[in-house]
Amino acid sequence: MEIARREIFPAASAAAAAFARDALALAKINANASAQEKQAKEIAALCNELYLKIQSLEAALGKARKIKKSDDQARAYYEKVRPEMDMLRSKADALEKLLSKKDWPFPGYEELLFKL
């Protein structure tokens, strides 16, 4: 959750903003900027979804942490927290596919397997 908040969200937001700036610059010279605009919108929409999932995960974690009985707490983590984590991860994975390697704040699978 903290990785999503402190690393992924800012990197993806910056990438969306860069595409938006590129689209404006191209539009100023009457060039077709539809690809840059579409990319900016898609990344921005996923950033919003990521942000909402961060909030949902925080809420689920907060509720689970307050449960006193360990069996009930474990069930809450499994039934409520884990699905929120999975949804957050799916948004992060989708963003990773849209961002360039230089914009993504972590090594990709290729780097992990062959370059580190």
KOLDO-575439 format. One line per field, with one value per atom (N, C-alpha, C): atom name; residue in one letter; x, y negated, z; residue number from 1. Coordinates in steps of 0.2 Angstrom, whole numbers, plus 2048, in hexadecimal, padded with zeros to 3 digits. Atoms other than C-alpha are relative to their C-alpha. Layout:
BEGIN
name	c(CA_...)
resn	c(A_...)
c1	c(X_...)
c2	c(Y_...)
c3	c(Z_...)
resi	c(NUM_...)
//
This chain:
BEGIN
name	c(N_CA_C_N_CA_C_N_CA_C_N_CA_C_N_CA_C_N_CA_C_N_CA_C_N_CA_C_N_CA_C_N_CA_C_N_CA_C_N_CA_C_N_CA_C_N_CA_C_N_CA_C_N_CA_C_N_CA_C_N_CA_C_N_CA_C_N_CA_C_N_CA_C_N_CA_C_N_CA_C_N_CA_C_N_CA_C_N_CA_C_N_CA_C_N_CA_C_N_CA_C_N_CA_C_N_CA_C_N_CA_C_N_CA_C_N_CA_C_N_CA_C_N_CA_C_N_CA_C_N_CA_C_N_CA_C_N_CA_C_N_CA_C_N_CA_C_N_CA_C_N_CA_C_N_CA_C_N_CA_C_N_CA_C_N_CA_C_N_CA_C_N_CA_C_N_CA_C_N_CA_C_N_CA_C_N_CA_C_N_CA_C_N_CA_C_N_CA_C_N_CA_C_N_CA_C_N_CA_C_N_CA_C_N_CA_C_N_CA_C_N_CA_C_N_CA_C_N_CA_C_N_CA_C_N_CA_C_N_CA_C_N_CA_C_N_CA_C_N_CA_C_N_CA_C_N_CA_C_N_CA_C_N_CA_C_N_CA_C_N_CA_C_N_CA_C_N_CA_C_N_CA_C_N_CA_C_N_CA_C_N_CA_C_N_CA_C_N_CA_C_N_CA_C_N_CA_C_N_CA_C_N_CA_C_N_CA_C_N_CA_C_N_CA_C_N_CA_C_N_CA_C_N_CA_C_N_CA_C_N_CA_C_N_CA_C_N_CA_C_N_CA_C_N_CA_C_N_CA_C_N_CA_C_N_CA_C_N_CA_C_N_CA_C_N_CA_C_N_CA_C_N_CA_C_N_CA_C_N_CA_C_N_CA_C_N_CA_C_N_CA_C_N_CA_C)
resn	c(M_M_M_E_E_E_I_I_I_A_A_A_R_R_R_R_R_R_E_E_E_I_I_I_F_F_F_P_P_P_A_A_A_A_A_A_S_S_S_A_A_A_A_A_A_A_A_A_A_A_A_A_A_A_F_F_F_A_A_A_R_R_R_D_D_D_A_A_A_L_L_L_A_A_A_L_L_L_A_A_A_K_K_K_I_I_I_N_N_N_A_A_A_N_N_N_A_A_A_S_S_S_A_A_A_Q_Q_Q_E_E_E_K_K_K_Q_Q_Q_A_A_A_K_K_K_E_E_E_I_I_I_A_A_A_A_A_A_L_L_L_C_C_C_N_N_N_E_E_E_L_L_L_Y_Y_Y_L_L_L_K_K_K_I_I_I_Q_Q_Q_S_S_S_L_L_L_E_E_E_A_A_A_A_A_A_L_L_L_G_G_G_K_K_K_A_A_A_R_R_R_K_K_K_I_I_I_K_K_K_K_K_K_S_S_S_D_D_D_D_D_D_Q_Q_Q_A_A_A_R_R_R_A_A_A_Y_Y_Y_Y_Y_Y_E_E_E_K_K_K_V_V_V_R_R_R_P_P_P_E_E_E_M_M_M_D_D_D_M_M_M_L_L_L_R_R_R_S_S_S_K_K_K_A_A_A_D_D_D_A_A_A_L_L_L_E_E_E_K_K_K_L_L_L_L_L_L_S_S_S_K_K_K_K_K_K_D_D_D_W_W_W_P_P_P_F_F_F_P_P_P_G_G_G_Y_Y_Y_E_E_E_E_E_E_L_L_L_L_L_L_F_F_F_K_K_K_L_L_L)
c1	c(804_800_804_7FB_80E_804_7FD_817_7FC_804_808_7FF_801_805_807_7F9_818_804_7FC_81F_7FC_804_812_7FC_805_805_804_7FC_812_803_7FD_81B_7FB_805_80B_7FD_803_804_804_7FB_814_800_800_813_7FA_806_801_800_7FF_805_805_7FB_814_7FC_804_808_7FB_804_7FC_803_7FC_809_802_7FE_80F_7FA_806_7FD_7FF_802_7FB_806_7FB_80C_7FF_802_807_7FA_806_7F6_802_7FF_7FE_803_7FD_807_7FB_805_7F7_802_7FF_7FE_7FB_804_7F4_803_7FE_7F5_7FC_805_7E8_803_7FD_7F4_802_7FD_7FC_7FA_806_7EB_7FD_803_7E4_805_7FB_7F4_7FF_800_7F3_7F9_807_7E0_800_800_7E3_804_7FC_7F1_7FD_803_7E8_7FA_806_7D8_803_7FD_7E3_803_7FE_7EB_7FB_806_7DA_7FE_802_7D5_805_7FB_7E6_7FF_801_7E3_7FA_806_7D1_801_7FE_7D8_805_7FC_7E5_7FC_805_7D7_7FC_804_7CD_804_7FB_7DC_801_7FF_7DF_7FA_806_7CD_7FF_801_7CD_805_7FA_7DE_7FE_802_7D7_7FB_805_7C8_803_7FD_7D2_804_7FC_7DE_7FD_804_7D1_7FC_803_7CA_805_7FC_7D0_801_800_7CC_804_7FB_7DB_7FC_803_7D0_7FC_804_7C4_804_7FC_7D2_803_7FD_7DA_7FB_805_7CA_7FF_801_7C8_806_7FA_7DA_7FF_800_7D6_7FA_806_7C4_800_801_7C6_806_7FA_7D8_803_7FD_7DF_7FD_803_7D2_802_7FE_7D6_807_7F9_7E8_801_800_7E5_7FD_802_7DB_805_7FB_7E8_806_7FB_7F5_7FE_802_7EB_800_800_7EA_808_7F9_7FD_803_7FE_800_7FE_802_7F6_804_7FC_7FF_807_7F9_810_800_800_80B_7FF_801_807_806_7FB_816_807_7FA_827_805_7FC_835_804_7FD_83D_7FC_805_82D_7FE_802_82A_805_7FB_832_803_7FD_837_802_7FE_840_7FB_805_835_803_7FF_835_807_7FA_843_806_7FB_84E_802_7FF_84B_803_7FE_84E_807_7FA_85D_805_7FB_865_802_7FE_866_805)
c2	c(806_800_7FA_806_7F4_7FF_800_7F9_7FD_803_7F5_7F8_807_7E4_7FC_804_7DE_801_7FE_7E6_800_7FE_7EC_7FA_805_7DE_7FA_806_7CF_801_7FE_7D8_800_800_7DB_7FA_807_7CA_7FC_804_7C2_802_7FE_7CD_7FE_803_7C8_7F9_807_7B6_7FF_801_7B8_801_7FE_7C0_7FA_805_7B2_7F9_806_7A4_802_7FF_7AD_7FF_800_7AE_7F8_807_79B_7FD_803_797_802_7FE_7A1_7FD_803_79A_7F8_807_788_800_800_78D_803_7FC_795_807_7F9_7A6_805_7FB_7B5_802_7FE_7B8_805_7FC_7C4_806_7FB_7D2_7FE_802_7C8_7FE_801_7C2_806_7FA_7D3_803_7FD_7D9_7FD_804_7CB_802_7FF_7CE_807_7F9_7E1_801_800_7DF_7FC_804_7D2_803_7FC_7DD_805_7FB_7EB_7FD_803_7DF_7FF_802_7DA_807_7F9_7ED_802_7FE_7F0_7FD_804_7E2_803_7FD_7E9_806_7FA_7FA_7FF_802_7F3_7FF_802_7EB_806_7FA_7FB_805_7FB_806_7FD_803_7F9_801_7FF_7FB_807_7F8_80E_801_7FF_80E_7FD_803_802_804_7FC_80D_806_7F9_81D_7FF_801_816_7FF_801_811_806_7FA_823_803_7FD_82B_807_7F9_83D_802_7FF_844_804_7FC_851_7FB_804_843_7FB_805_837_804_7FC_845_800_800_847_7F9_807_834_7FF_801_834_804_7FC_842_7FE_801_83D_7F9_807_82A_7FD_804_824_803_7FD_831_7FE_802_82D_7F9_807_81B_7FF_800_81E_803_7FE_828_7FB_805_81A_7FA_806_80D_803_7FD_819_800_800_81A_7F9_807_807_7FF_802_806_804_7FC_814_7FD_803_80B_7FA_806_7FB_802_7FE_804_802_7FE_80A_7FA_806_7F8_7FB_805_7EF_803_7FE_7EF_803_7FE_7F8_7FB_805_7E8_7FC_803_7E2_804_7FB_7F2_800_801_7F0_806_7FA_802_804_7FC_80F_805_7FC_819_808_7F9_82C_802_7FE_82C_7FE_802_822_805_7FC_82D_807_7F9_83D_800_7FF_838_7FA_806_827_7FF_801_827_805)
c3	c(800_800_800_800_804_7FA_806_7F5_7FA_805_7EA_802_7FF_7F3_7FF_800_7F4_7F9_806_7E4_7FA_806_7D7_7FE_801_7D9_7FD_803_7D7_7F9_806_7C9_7FA_805_7BF_7FF_801_7C2_7FC_804_7BC_7F8_807_7AC_7FD_803_7A9_7FE_801_7AB_7FA_805_79F_7F9_806_792_7FE_801_795_7FD_803_792_7F9_807_782_7FC_804_77C_7FF_801_77F_7FB_804_777_7F8_807_767_7FD_803_766_7FE_802_766_7F9_807_756_7FB_804_74F_7FE_801_750_804_7FD_754_807_7F9_767_803_7FD_769_804_7FD_76E_807_7FA_77C_805_7FC_782_803_7FE_783_805_7FB_78C_807_7FA_799_803_7FD_79C_803_7FD_79E_806_7FA_7AA_806_7FB_7B4_803_7FE_7B5_805_7FC_7BC_806_7FA_7C8_805_7FB_7CF_803_7FE_7D0_805_7FB_7D9_807_7FA_7E5_804_7FD_7E9_803_7FD_7EC_806_7FA_7F8_806_7FB_802_802_7FE_802_804_7FD_807_807_7FA_815_805_7FC_81B_803_7FE_81B_805_7FB_824_807_7FA_831_804_7FD_834_803_7FE_835_806_7FB_841_807_7FA_84D_803_7FE_84F_805_7FB_85F_800_800_85D_7FA_805_853_7FA_805_849_7FB_803_844_7FC_803_840_7F9_805_835_7FA_805_82C_7FC_803_829_7FB_805_821_7FA_806_816_7FB_804_811_7FE_801_811_7FD_802_810_7FA_806_804_7F9_807_7F6_7FE_801_7F8_7FE_803_7F6_7F9_807_7E7_7FB_805_7DF_7FF_801_7E3_7FC_805_7DB_7F9_808_7CB_7FD_802_7CA_7FE_801_7CC_7FA_806_7C0_7F9_806_7B3_7FF_801_7B6_7FD_802_7B4_7F8_807_7A3_7FB_804_79D_801_7FF_7A4_7FD_803_79C_805_7FB_7A4_805_7FC_7A9_805_7FC_7B1_806_7FB_7BB_806_7FB_7CC_803_7FE_7CE_7FA_805_7C4_7FD_803_7B8_800_800_7B6_7FD_804_7A9_804_7FC_7B4_806_7FB_7C2_7FE_803_7B8_7FD_804_7AD_802_7FF_7B3_807_7F9_7C6_802)
resi	c(1_1_1_2_2_2_3_3_3_4_4_4_5_5_5_6_6_6_7_7_7_8_8_8_9_9_9_10_10_10_11_11_11_12_12_12_13_13_13_14_14_14_15_15_15_16_16_16_17_17_17_18_18_18_19_19_19_20_20_20_21_21_21_22_22_22_23_23_23_24_24_24_25_25_25_26_26_26_27_27_27_28_28_28_29_29_29_30_30_30_31_31_31_32_32_32_33_33_33_34_34_34_35_35_35_36_36_36_37_37_37_38_38_38_39_39_39_40_40_40_41_41_41_42_42_42_43_43_43_44_44_44_45_45_45_46_46_46_47_47_47_48_48_48_49_49_49_50_50_50_51_51_51_52_52_52_53_53_53_54_54_54_55_55_55_56_56_56_57_57_57_58_58_58_59_59_59_60_60_60_61_61_61_62_62_62_63_63_63_64_64_64_65_65_65_66_66_66_67_67_67_68_68_68_69_69_69_70_70_70_71_71_71_72_72_72_73_73_73_74_74_74_75_75_75_76_76_76_77_77_77_78_78_78_79_79_79_80_80_80_81_81_81_82_82_82_83_83_83_84_84_84_85_85_85_86_86_86_87_87_87_88_88_88_89_89_89_90_90_90_91_91_91_92_92_92_93_93_93_94_94_94_95_95_95_96_96_96_97_97_97_98_98_98_99_99_99_100_100_100_101_101_101_102_102_102_103_103_103_104_104_104_105_105_105_106_106_106_107_107_107_108_108_108_109_109_109_110_110_110_111_111_111_112_112_112_113_113_113_114_114_114_115_115_115_116_116_116)
//
